[in-house]
Amino acid sequence: MKLSCNNLYLAIALLSIIACNTSSDKKNRSEIDGWIKVGQVEKTIRNIHFTFPDSGFAYDNKEDLIEESFNALETDSDLIGLKEYNDFIFIRFLRSREEMFPLTGTSSLGNAYPHIKTLYVVSNETVKSPIKHELMHLISMLEWDYPETSSNWMNEGLGTFAENDCSGWNVSEIYRYLLETDQLLSMESLTTDFYGQPEMLSYHQSGYLVEYLLKNYGIERFSKLWKGGFGEFERIYGLPFERIKVELEKELLVKYPKSPKIDQDTFNNPCQ
């Protein structure tokens, strides 16, 4: 998810849509097995209010998607050091990128908006729904607020590491491949213009950096860097980033003496 600079406007627009639809929707409400039908179907289960289209793939698979959401909530919470996550949130499943656009102003497969505690995610027969990735964005930003601009790589890297699967490859395998093929981006590029970089490179490179920092230095320092920005790296971690980068790559070369065989054409396409 690329963070919007106009979150207040978005929140007002979304609230306006809800307000405009509420009175007419009340006339058309019906309830079956706890699901309220109001142009779509809705149900609150534990601490999540789910909304699905009233027909199609997501509707037919809603029980599986609900289970996947709660599993993701558990693993994502554990990843950032929370025993459990009980705050109330909203997850709305959509049929397509086209349905995503009028709600968020983007055609992404997923968008997380912590200021309204809401996750929008596309689910259909042709895409892999990024539930774990986007839910990671939602709960981390609800816990730590939006990251500093120079920490956008941490936000996207955290979501990518939470998913940790792109067409069968994990983030450490992909980083090793990028190292072997000399495709790693400079840290300056990641910290100053993250969203201007090739997505498959920036997200997965950052995913492994996040994995290494969390496993070797813990969540407390990570959250401080998230809030303080990359300029605070050496103060927070006690070492310059380049020293840590050297160590993580040495460790990776021991783990993978030979680079994983990754087909570049497959890698350039969205994860499956």
DRENPALO-820927 format. One record per atom (N, C-alpha, C): x, y negated, z negated; residue in three letters. Coordinates in steps of 0.1 Angstrom, whole numbers, plus 2048, in hexadecimal, padded with zeros to 3 digits. Each point is the difference from the previous one (the first is absolute). Layout:
BEGIN
XYZALA;...
END
This chain:
BEGIN
80880C800MET;7F87F4800MET;8097F4800MET;7FE7F7809LYS;8067F3800LYS;7F87F67F8LYS;8077FA7F6LEU;7F97F77F7LEU;7FB7F4806LEU;7F37FC7FESER;7FB7F3805SER;8047F47F8SER;8027F5807CYS;8037F47F8CYS;7F47F87FCCYS;7F4805804ASN;7F47F97FDASN;7F68097F9ASN;8058067F5ASN;7F78097F9ASN;7F47FA7FAASN;8007F37FCLEU;7F57FA7FALEU;7F57FE80BLEU;8047FC80CTYR;7F67FF80BTYR;7FA80E803TYR;80880A800LEU;7FB80E802LEU;7F68047F6LEU;8037FD7F3ALA;7F78047F5ALA;7F37F9801ALA;8007F2804ILE;7F47F9801ILE;7F880580CILE;80680480BALA;7F980580BALA;7FA80D7FDALA;8078097F9LEU;7FA80D7FDLEU;7F47FF7F6LEU;8027F77F6LEU;7F57FE7F7LEU;7F47FA807LEU;8027F780ASER;7F57FA808SER;7F980B808SER;807809806ILE;7FA80B807ILE;7F78097F7ILE;8068037F4ILE;7F88087F6ILE;7F37F97FCILE;8027F27FDALA;7F47F97FCALA;7F57FF80AALA;8057FE80DCYS;7F67FF80BCYS;7F880D802CYS;80780B7FEASN;7FA80D803ASN;7F88067F4ASN;8027FA7F4THR;7FA8077F4THR;7F1800801THR;7F97F4803SER;7F28007FFSER;7F980980ASER;80580080DSER;7FA80980ASER;80380F7FDSER;80C8037FAASP;80380D7FDASP;7F78067F5ASP;7FC7F87F7LYS;7F88057F5LYS;7F3806805LYS;7FB7FB80BLYS;7F3805806LYS;80280E806LYS;80D803804ASN;80280C808ASN;80880A7F7ASN;8017FF7F3ARG;8078097F8ARG;7F980D7FEARG;80880B800SER;7FA80D7FDSER;80B8077F9SER;7FD80B7F8GLU;80A8077F8GLU;7FE80F802GLU;80A807803ILE;80080F801ILE;80D8057F9ILE;7FE8097F7ASP;80B8067F8ASP;8097F67FBASP;7FB7F57FBGLY;8097F67FAGLY;8067F680AGLY;7FF80380DTRP;8057F780BTRP;7F57F6803TRP;8047F37FFILE;7F77F6804ILE;8027FC80EILE;7F6800808LYS;8017FC80ELYS;7FB7F2802LYS;80A7F7805VAL;7FD7F2802VAL;8077FC80DVAL;7FC80680BGLY;8087FE80DGLY;80C809800GLY;8058037F5GLN;80B80A7FEGLN;7FC8087F4GLN;8088097FCVAL;7FD8087F4VAL;80B7FD7F5VAL;7FB7FE7F4GLU;8097FC7F5GLU;7FD8087F3GLU;80B8027F9LYS;7FF8077F3LYS;80C7FD7F7LYS;7FD7FE7F3THR;80B7FE7F7THR;80380E7F9THR;80D804801ILE;80480C7FAILE;80C7FC7F7ILE;7FE8037F3ARG;80A7FC7F6ARG;8047F1802ARG;80C7FD803ASN;8047F2801ASN;8017FA80EASN;7FB80880AILE;8007FB80EILE;7F27FF806ILE;7FD7F5806HIS;7F47FE808HIS;80380380EHIS;7FA80B806PHE;80380480DPHE;7F57FB80APHE;8047FC80BTHR;7F77FC80BTHR;80480780DTHR;7F6807806PHE;80280780DPHE;7F67FC80APHE;80480280DPRO;7F67FE80BPRO;7F580A7FDPRO;7F47FD806ASP;7F58097FDASP;7FF80C80AASP;80B801808SER;80180C809SER;80E801806SER;80380B806GLY;80D801806GLY;80A8087F8GLY;80D7FF804PHE;80B8087FAPHE;8017FE7F1PHE;8027F37FCALA;8027FD7F2ALA;7F48047F8ALA;7F47FE805TYR;7F48047F8TYR;80080F7FETYR;80380780BASP;7FF80F7FFASP;80B8067F7ASP;80B7F87FFASN;80C8057F8ASN;8027F87F3ASN;7F57FA7FCLYS;8017F77F4LYS;8058077F3LYS;7FC80C7FEGLU;8048077F4GLU;80F803800GLU;80680380CASP;80E802801ASP;8087F37FEASP;7FA7F5806LEU;8077F37FFLEU;7FF7FB7F1LEU;7F68037F9ILE;7FF7FC7F2ILE;80A8087F8ILE;80180C803GLU;80A8087F8GLU;80F7FB804GLU;8027FD80CGLU;80D7FB804GLU;8037F37F9GLU;7F67F87FFSER;8027F27FASER;8038027F1SER;7FA8097F9PHE;8038027F2PHE;80E8067FEPHE;80380A809ASN;80E8067FFASN;80A7F5803ASN;7FE7F7809ALA;8097F5803ALA;8017F77F5ALA;7F57FD7F9LEU;8007F77F5LEU;8098067F5LEU;7FF80D7FEGLU;8088067F5GLU;80F800804GLU;80480480CTHR;80E801803THR;8067F2802THR;7F87F6805ASP;8057F2801ASP;8037FA7F2ASP;7F68037F7SER;8027FA7F3SER;80C8067F9SER;80280D802ASP;80C8067FAASP;80D7FA806ASP;8007FD80CLEU;80C7FB807LEU;8047F37FALEU;7F77F77FBILE;8047F47FAILE;7FF8007F1ILE;80080C7FAGLY;8018017F2GLY;7F47FE7F8GLY;7F4802806LEU;7F37FF7F9LEU;7FB80E7FDLEU;7FC8027F4LYS;7FB80E7FDLYS;7F3802807LYS;7F87F6802GLU;7F3801808GLU;7FC7F2804GLU;7F77FF809TYR;7FB7F3805TYR;7F18007FETYR;7FB7F87F7ASN;7F28007FDASN;7F87F4804ASN;8077F6805ASP;7FA7F3804ASP;7F680380CASP;7F57F9801PHE;7F680280APHE;8057FA80DPHE;7FF80880BILE;8047FB80DILE;7F580580BILE;8017FA80BPHE;7F780380BPHE;80880680CPHE;7FB80A806ILE;80680680CILE;7F580180BILE;8027F980BARG;7F680180BARG;80680680CARG;7FA80B805PHE;80580780CPHE;7F87FB80CPHE;8087FE80BLEU;7FB7FB80CLEU;80280A80CLEU;7F87FE80AARG;80180A80CARG;80C7FD809ARG;8047F3801SER;80A7FD80ASER;8077F37FCSER;80B7FD808ARG;8077F47FFARG;7F77F4803ARG;7F780280AGLU;7F77F6804GLU;7F77FC7F4GLU;7FC8097F8GLU;7F87FD7F4GLU;8087F97F5GLU;80D803800MET;8097F97F7MET;8017F1802MET;8007FC80DPHE;8047F2803PHE;7F77F67FAPHE;7F2801801PRO;7F87F57FBPRO;8008007F0PRO;80580A7FALEU;8008007F1LEU;80D7FB7FBLEU;80B802808THR;80D7FC7FATHR;8087F7809THR;7FC7FE80DGLY;8087F8809GLY;80C807806GLY;80180D7FETHR;80A809805THR;7FA80C807THR;808807808SER;7FC80D806SER;80880B7FASER;8057FE7F4SER;80880B7F9SER;7F780C7FDSER;80780B7FDLEU;7F980C7FBLEU;7FC7FE7F2LEU;8077F87F8GLY;7FD7FE7F2GLY;8047F27FCGLY;7F87FB7F6ASN;8047F37FAASN;7FC8007F1ASN;8097FB7F8ALA;7FD7FF7F2ALA;8007F27FBALA;7F57FC7F9TYR;7FE7F27FBTYR;7FE8007F1TYR;80B7FE7F9PRO;7FF8017F1PRO;7F77F57FAPRO;7FF7F5806HIS;7F87F57FBHIS;7F1803800HIS;7FC80A808ILE;7F28057FFILE;80080F7FDILE;80C8057FBLYS;80180E7FCLYS;7FA80A80ALYS;8037FD80DTHR;7FA80880BTHR;80A80580ATHR;7FD80D804LEU;80880680ALEU;7F780480CLEU;8047FB80CTYR;7F980480CTYR;80880A808TYR;7FB80B804VAL;80880A807VAL;7F780680CVAL;80780280BVAL;7F980680CVAL;80180F7FEVAL;7F6807803SER;80080F800SER;7F880580CSER;806807809ASN;7F980680BASN;80880C805ASN;7FC80680BGLU;80680D805GLU;80E7FE805GLU;8047F4803THR;80C7FE808THR;80C7FA7F8THR;7FD7FC7F3VAL;80B7F97F9VAL;8028077F2VAL;80C7FE7FBLYS;8038047F2LYS;7FD7F47F7LYS;7F68017F8SER;7FC7F57F7SER;80B7FE7F6SER;8057F37FFPRO;80B7FD7F6PRO;7FB7FD7F2PRO;7F980A7FAILE;7FA7FD7F3ILE;80A7FF7F6ILE;80A8097FFLYS;80A8007F6LYS;8097F3801LYS;8037FC80CHIS;8097F5803HIS;7F87F37FBHIS;7F47FE805GLU;7F97F47FDGLU;7FC7FF7F1GLU;7FC80B7FALEU;7FC8007F2LEU;80C7FD7F8LEU;80C804804MET;80C7FC7F9MET;8027F1800MET;7FD7FA80CHIS;8017F1800HIS;7F67FA7F6HIS;7F4805800LEU;7F57FA7F8LEU;8048017F1LEU;80480C7FBILE;8028017F1ILE;80D7F97FCILE;80A800809SER;80D7FA7FCSER;7FE7F0800SER;7F87FB809MET;7FE7F1800MET;7F77FC7F5MET;7F68097FCLEU;7F87FD7F4LEU;8088017F4LEU;80B8087FFGLU;8088017F4GLU;80A7F4800GLU;8067FD80BTRP;80C7F7801TRP;7FD7F3807TRP;7F47FE806ASP;7FD7F5809ASP;80780280DASP;7FE7F6809TYR;80680180DTYR;80F7FF7FFTYR;808807808PRO;80E7FF7FFPRO;8057F3805PRO;80C7FC7FCGLU;8077F5807GLU;80280380FGLU;8017F6808THR;80280280ETHR;80C809803THR;80B7FE7F9SER;80C808802SER;7FE80E7FBSER;7F58037F9SER;7FD80D7FBSER;7F5808808SER;7FC7FA80CASN;7F7807808ASN;80480E804ASN;80E802802TRP;80580D803TRP;7FD80A7F5TRP;8007FB7F3MET;7FD8097F5MET;7F1804800MET;7F77F7804ASN;7F2803800ASN;7FD80B80BASN;8057FD80CGLU;7FE80A80BGLU;80880D7FEGLU;80C7FE7FAGLY;80880C7FDGLY;7F98097F6GLY;7FA7FA7F6LEU;7F98077F5LEU;7F5808806LEU;7F87F9809GLY;7F5807806GLY;80480C809GLY;80B7FD807THR;80680B809THR;80580B7F8THR;8077FE7F5PHE;80580A7F8PHE;7F58087F9PHE;7F57F97FCALA;7F58077FAALA;7FA80A80AALA;7FF7FC80DGLU;7FC80A80AGLU;80A80A803GLU;80D7FC802ASN;80C809802ASN;7FE80B80AASN;7F97FD80AASP;7FE80A80BASP;7FC7F880DASP;809801809CYS;7FD7FA80ECYS;80380B80ACYS;7F6806805SER;80180B80ASER;80880B7FBSER;8008037F3GLY;80780B7FAGLY;80E7FC7FAGLY;8047F3801TRP;80D7FC7FBTRP;7FE7F77F4TRP;8088027F6ASN;7FF7F77F4ASN;80A7F4802ASN;7FF7F77F6VAL;8087F3802VAL;80F8037FFVAL;8048097F8SER;80F803800SER;80580680DSER;7F8808806GLU;80480680DGLU;8017F580BGLU;7F67F87FFILE;8007F580BILE;80B7F67FEILE;8037FD7F3TYR;80B7F77FDTYR;80D806805TYR;80280D7FEARG;80C807804ARG;8017FF810ARG;7F5802806TYR;8007FF80FTYR;8037F2805TYR;7FB7F67F9LEU;8037F2804LEU;80E7FD7FELEU;8068067F5LEU;80E7FE7FDLEU;80980680BLEU;7FC80C804GLU;80780880AGLU;8007F980EGLU;7F47FA803THR;7FE7FA80DTHR;8037F1800THR;8057FB7F5ASP;8047F27FFASP;7F47F6803ASP;7F48047FAGLN;7F47F8802GLN;7FC7F97F3GLN;8088017F5LEU;7FC7F97F4LEU;8007F1802LEU;7F67FA7FALEU;7FF7F1800LEU;8087FA7F5LEU;8057F3802SER;8077F97F6SER;7F67FD7F5SER;8067FF7F3MET;7F77FC7F5MET;7FB7F2802MET;8087F7806GLU;7FC7F3803GLU;7F3800808GLU;7FF80980ASER;7F4801809SER;7F48047F7SER;80380A7F8LEU;7F58057F8LEU;7FA7F67F5LEU;8097F87FBTHR;7FC7F77F6THR;7FC7F2805THR;8037FC80CTHR;7FD7F3805THR;7F580180BTHR;7FF80B807ASP;7F680180BASP;7FB80E801ASP;7FB8067F5PHE;7FD80E800PHE;7F680380BPHE;7F57F9802TYR;7F6803809TYR;8037FD80ETYR;80C7FA803GLY;8057FD80DGLY;80980C805GLY;80280A7F8GLN;80880B804GLN;7F880C806GLN;807809807PRO;7F880C805PRO;7FB8087F4PRO;7F3802801GLU;7F98067F4GLU;80580D7FCGLU;80380980AMET;80480E7FCMET;80E7FF7F9MET;8087F6803LEU;80D7FF7FALEU;7FE7FA7F2LEU;7FA7F4800SER;7FF7F97F3SER;7F98077F5SER;7F5806803TYR;7F88077F6TYR;80780C7FATYR;806808809HIS;80680C7FBHIS;80E7FE7FAHIS;8077F7805GLN;80D7FC7F9GLN;7FD7FB7F2GLN;7F67F77FFSER;7FC7FB7F3SER;7FB80B7F7SER;7F980A806GLY;7FA80B7F8GLY;80B8077F9GLY;80B803807TYR;80B8077F9TYR;8077F77F6TYR;8027F3803LEU;8067F77F6LEU;7F88007F3LEU;7F3800802VAL;7F78007F4VAL;80180D7F8VAL;80080B808GLU;80280D7F9GLU;80D8017F8GLU;80B7FB806TYR;80C8017F9TYR;8007F77F3TYR;7FB7F4802LEU;8007F67F4LEU;7F78067F5LEU;7F5805803LEU;7F78057F6LEU;80680C7F9LEU;80680A807LYS;80580C7FALYS;80D7FD7F8LYS;8087F7804ASN;80D7FE7FAASN;8007F47F6ASN;7F77F7801TYR;8007F47F7TYR;7F37FD7F9TYR;7F5807804GLY;7F47FE7F8GLY;7F67F6805GLY;7F48007FAILE;7F67F7804ILE;8017F27FBILE;8067FF7F4GLU;8017F27FAGLU;8087F7808GLU;80C804804ARG;8087F7809ARG;7F97FE80DARG;7FA80A805PHE;7F97FF80DPHE;7F57F5800PHE;7F88007F5SER;7F57F77FFSER;8067F17FESER;80B7FF7F9LYS;8077F37FELYS;8047FB80ELYS;806808808LEU;8057FC80DLEU;7F47FC809LEU;7F58087FFTRP;7F37FD807TRP;7FC7F17FETRP;8007FD7F3LYS;7FC7F37FCLYS;80A7F5802LYS;80D8037FEGLY;80A7F6801GLY;8067FD80DGLY;7FE80A80AGLY;8067FE80DGLY;80E805802GLY;80480280CPHE;80D807803PHE;80C7F87FBPHE;7FF7F37FEGLY;80B7F87FBGLY;8048047F2GLY;7F78077F9GLU;8028047F2GLU;80680F7FFGLU;80380680CPHE;80480E800PHE;80B8037F7PHE;80B7F9801GLU;80D8037F9GLU;7FD7FE7F1GLU;7F97F57FCARG;7FD7FE7F2ARG;7F880B7FAARG;7F6805807ILE;7F780A7FBILE;80780E800ILE;80780380ATYR;80680E801TYR;80E8017FCTYR;8077F47FDGLY;80D8017FBGLY;80B80280BGLY;7FC80280CLEU;80980380BLEU;7FA7F980DLEU;8097FB809PRO;7FB7FB80CPRO;7F980B809PRO;7F77FC808PHE;7F8809807PHE;80A809809PHE;80A7FA806GLU;808808809GLU;80780B7F9GLU;8047FF7F3ARG;80680A7F8ARG;7F680C7FFARG;7F37FD7FDILE;7F680A7FEILE;7FD80780EILE;8007F880ALYS;7FE80680ELYS;80B80A803LYS;80C7FD7FDVAL;80B809803VAL;7FE80D7F8VAL;7FC7FF7F3GLU;7FE80C7F8GLU;7F4808805GLU;7F57FA804LEU;7F5807804LEU;80380880DLEU;8087F9809GLU;80380780DGLU;80A80B7FEGLU;8097FF7F6LYS;80980B7FDLYS;7F880C7FBLYS;7F67FD7F7GLU;7F880B7FBGLU;7F780680BGLU;7FC7F8809LEU;7F780580BLEU;808809809LEU;80D7FD803LEU;808808809LEU;80480D7F9LEU;8008017F3VAL;80280D7F9VAL;7F3808802VAL;7F57FA7FELYS;7F3807801LYS;7FE80580ELYS;8037F880ATYR;7FE80380ETYR;80D7FE808TYR;80980A7FFPRO;80D7FF807PRO;7FE7FE80FPRO;7F5806805LYS;7FC7FE80ELYS;7F37F9801LYS;7FF7F6809SER;7F47F9801SER;7F4808804SER;7F47FE7FAPRO;7F4808805PRO;7FE7FD80FPRO;7FB80A807LYS;7FE7FE80ELYS;7F27F9802LYS;8007F4802ILE;7F47F8802ILE;7FF7FB80EILE;7F5804807ASP;7FE7FB80EASP;7FC7F1800ASP;8087F8807GLN;7FF7F27FFGLN;7F27FC806GLN;7FC80680BASP;7F37FC806ASP;7F48037F6ASP;80180B7F9THR;7F68037F6THR;8017F67F5THR;80C7FD7FBPHE;8027F77F5PHE;7FB7F2803PHE;8017FC80DASN;7FB7F2804ASN;7F17FF800ASN;7F980B7FFASN;7F1800800ASN;7FB7FF7F1ASN;7F47FC7FEPRO;7FA8007F2PRO;80180E7FAPRO;8028007F3CYS;80180D7F8CYS;7F4808802CYS;80280D801GLN;7F480A801GLN;8008087F3GLN;
END
